[in-house]
Amino acid sequence: MYPQIYEQEGDVGECGGSRGDLIVLFSVEESLQFIRQGDNAVTSVSISFFQATLGDHIHIKGLKGQEVRLTIPPGTQAGEILVVEGEGFPIVHSSPPVRGNLLAQVNLAIPRNLTLKQTQLLFKTQQKWDL
């Protein structure tokens, strides 16, 4: 719990006494999806080999649960950090209001179970690629 004290902002005291202090307690819950790094929010995203190789545009969840568009450039590598500007945490005392960035660390989603046809196609592709 984090207390925030606002001096002389509470109720007026009994019999016309001076105002008391207003004390606000708040707590911050940990997120399973985001890690805070300063004003930036860090998350991870899984993409396919094809998305990483060819590039894509996908939607990921933002801090408020909204969909945020993430651009995956062609040739994106596993572990690479992609940035969505202005979708992080609010920067306190900034005027005009400014937000940090949303950082998405890329993971490659490798399929575990392929059909026979998918396996054959991948082998054919690999043979042509290795020329």
C-alpha positions as CSV (number, residue, x, y, z in Angstrom):
1,M,0.0,0.0,0.0
2,Y,1.2,3.4,-0.9
3,P,-0.1,6.4,1.1
4,Q,-0.5,9.8,-0.5
5,I,-1.1,12.6,1.9
6,Y,-2.8,15.9,1.0
7,E,-2.3,18.3,3.8
8,Q,-5.2,20.5,4.8
9,E,-7.5,18.8,2.2
10,G,-9.6,16.8,4.6
11,D,-12.8,17.7,6.5
12,V,-13.2,20.8,8.7
13,G,-12.5,19.9,12.3
14,E,-15.2,19.9,15.0
15,C,-16.4,23.3,16.3
16,G,-14.9,25.1,13.3
17,G,-11.4,23.6,13.8
18,S,-8.9,23.6,10.9
19,R,-9.1,21.1,8.1
20,G,-7.4,17.8,8.6
21,D,-5.3,15.9,6.1
22,L,-6.7,13.7,3.4
23,I,-4.9,10.4,3.3
24,V,-5.4,8.2,0.2
25,L,-4.1,4.6,0.2
26,F,-3.6,2.7,-3.0
27,S,-2.0,-0.5,-4.0
28,V,-0.7,-1.7,-7.4
29,E,-1.4,-5.2,-8.5
30,E,1.2,-7.1,-10.5
31,S,0.3,-8.0,-14.0
32,L,0.8,-11.4,-15.6
33,Q,1.1,-9.8,-19.0
34,F,3.2,-6.7,-18.5
35,I,6.4,-5.8,-16.8
36,R,7.1,-2.2,-16.0
37,Q,10.5,-0.7,-17.1
38,G,10.3,3.0,-16.1
39,D,7.5,4.5,-18.2
40,N,7.6,1.6,-20.7
41,A,5.4,-1.6,-20.5
42,V,7.1,-4.8,-21.7
43,T,5.1,-7.8,-23.0
44,S,5.9,-10.8,-25.1
45,V,4.3,-11.9,-28.4
46,S,4.5,-15.2,-30.3
47,I,4.6,-15.1,-34.1
48,S,5.1,-17.7,-36.8
49,F,8.2,-18.3,-38.9
50,F,6.3,-16.9,-41.8
51,Q,5.3,-13.7,-40.0
52,A,8.9,-13.2,-38.8
53,T,10.3,-13.8,-42.3
54,L,7.8,-11.9,-44.4
55,G,6.6,-9.3,-42.0
56,D,3.0,-8.7,-40.8
57,H,0.7,-6.4,-38.9
58,I,-1.0,-8.0,-35.8
59,H,-3.0,-6.8,-32.9
60,I,-1.8,-7.2,-29.3
61,K,-3.5,-6.3,-26.0
62,G,-2.6,-2.8,-24.7
63,L,-2.4,-1.7,-21.0
64,K,-6.1,-0.9,-20.9
65,G,-7.2,-4.1,-22.7
66,Q,-7.5,-2.3,-26.0
67,E,-6.1,-3.7,-29.2
68,V,-2.9,-2.1,-30.3
69,R,-1.4,-2.6,-33.8
70,L,2.1,-4.0,-33.9
71,T,4.1,-3.9,-37.1
72,I,6.4,-6.9,-37.6
73,P,9.1,-6.0,-40.1
74,P,10.4,-8.6,-42.5
75,G,13.4,-10.5,-41.1
76,T,12.3,-10.1,-37.4
77,Q,14.5,-12.3,-35.2
78,A,13.4,-14.3,-32.1
79,G,14.1,-12.2,-28.9
80,E,13.9,-8.9,-30.9
81,I,12.1,-6.0,-29.2
82,L,9.5,-4.2,-31.2
83,V,8.2,-0.8,-30.1
84,V,4.7,0.7,-30.2
85,E,5.3,4.4,-29.3
86,G,3.0,6.1,-26.8
87,E,1.2,2.9,-25.5
88,G,3.2,2.6,-22.2
89,F,2.6,4.1,-18.8
90,P,1.7,7.8,-18.3
91,I,4.8,9.9,-17.7
92,V,4.0,11.7,-14.4
93,H,4.0,15.5,-14.4
94,S,4.4,15.7,-18.2
95,S,2.6,18.6,-19.9
96,P,1.0,17.9,-22.3
97,P,0.3,14.3,-21.1
98,V,2.8,11.9,-22.6
99,R,3.1,8.1,-22.3
100,G,6.0,5.7,-22.5
101,N,6.2,2.9,-25.1
102,L,4.9,-0.6,-25.3
103,L,7.8,-3.0,-25.9
104,A,7.0,-6.4,-27.4
105,Q,9.6,-9.1,-27.1
106,V,9.2,-11.5,-30.0
107,N,9.0,-15.3,-29.5
108,L,8.7,-17.7,-32.4
109,A,5.8,-20.1,-32.2
110,I,7.1,-23.4,-33.7
111,P,4.3,-26.0,-34.4
112,R,4.7,-29.3,-32.6
113,N,2.3,-31.4,-34.7
114,L,2.4,-31.2,-38.5
115,T,0.3,-33.1,-40.9
116,L,2.2,-35.3,-43.4
117,K,1.4,-32.9,-46.2
118,Q,2.8,-29.9,-44.1
119,T,5.9,-31.9,-43.4
120,Q,6.4,-32.7,-47.0
121,L,5.9,-29.1,-48.1
122,L,8.5,-27.9,-45.5
123,F,11.0,-30.5,-46.7
124,K,10.5,-29.4,-50.3
125,T,10.8,-25.7,-49.3
126,Q,14.0,-26.4,-47.4
127,Q,15.5,-28.3,-50.3
128,K,14.8,-25.4,-52.7
129,W,16.1,-22.9,-50.1
130,D,19.4,-24.7,-49.6
131,L,20.3,-24.4,-53.3
